[in-house]
């Protein structure tokens, strides 16, 4: 009985994950020659996302430009780190 309950719960969570906040949220962002850390902070302040990163893995001070309108977070981050 416990196993059945766990399987039902896991199945329910898998279905609800397909409509998660990160997949539904669209971002508008226009930043030119801004540091990666500034861009991530801007995304955090305009959404419910929080970024935790290791400065030894990414160069948070490097300058980037991002111009997106109505894009999902995945696409914004792809543009930021390409």
C-alpha positions in Angstrom: 0.0 0.0 0.0 2.8 2.4 0.8 4.5 1.6 -2.5 1.3 2.4 -4.4 1.0 5.7 -2.5 4.6 6.6 -3.4 4.1 5.7 -7.1 1.0 7.7 -7.3 2.7 10.7 -5.7 5.7 10.4 -8.0 3.5 10.2 -11.1 1.5 13.2 -10.0 4.7 15.2 -9.5 6.1 14.2 -12.9 2.9 15.4 -14.6 2.9 18.7 -12.7 6.6 19.3 -13.6 5.6 19.7 -17.2 3.9 23.0 -16.4 6.5 24.4 -14.1 7.1 28.1 -13.4 10.4 28.1 -15.3 8.7 26.8 -18.4 5.8 29.2 -18.3 7.7 32.4 -17.3 8.6 34.7 -20.2 11.3 37.3 -19.7 12.0 40.7 -21.3 15.6 41.8 -21.0 17.6 44.5 -22.7 21.1 44.9 -21.3 24.2 46.0 -23.2 27.8 45.5 -22.1 26.7 44.4 -18.6 28.5 42.0 -16.3 27.1 38.4 -16.1 26.5 39.0 -12.4 24.4 42.2 -13.1 22.4 40.4 -15.7 21.7 37.5 -13.3 20.7 40.0 -10.6 18.3 41.7 -13.0 16.7 38.4 -13.9 16.4 37.6 -10.1 14.8 41.0 -9.4 12.2 40.6 -12.3 11.3 37.0 -11.5 11.2 34.3 -8.8 14.5 32.8 -10.0 17.5 32.7 -7.8 21.0 32.0 -9.1 23.8 30.4 -7.1 27.1 30.0 -9.0 30.7 29.4 -8.4 32.9 32.3 -9.5 35.7 29.9 -10.3 33.4 28.2 -12.9 32.0 31.2 -14.6 33.5 34.7 -15.0 30.8 36.8 -13.4 32.6 40.0 -14.3 32.8 39.4 -18.0 30.7 41.8 -20.1 27.8 40.5 -22.2 24.9 41.9 -24.0 21.4 40.3 -23.9 18.4 41.3 -25.8 15.3 39.2 -25.4 11.5 39.7 -25.4 9.1 37.1 -24.2 11.7 34.4 -24.0 11.9 31.4 -21.6 14.7 31.4 -19.0 16.5 28.6 -20.9 16.8 30.7 -24.0 18.0 33.8 -22.1 20.7 31.8 -20.4 21.7 30.2 -23.7 22.2 33.7 -25.1 24.0 34.8 -22.0 26.5 32.0 -21.9 27.1 31.3 -25.7 
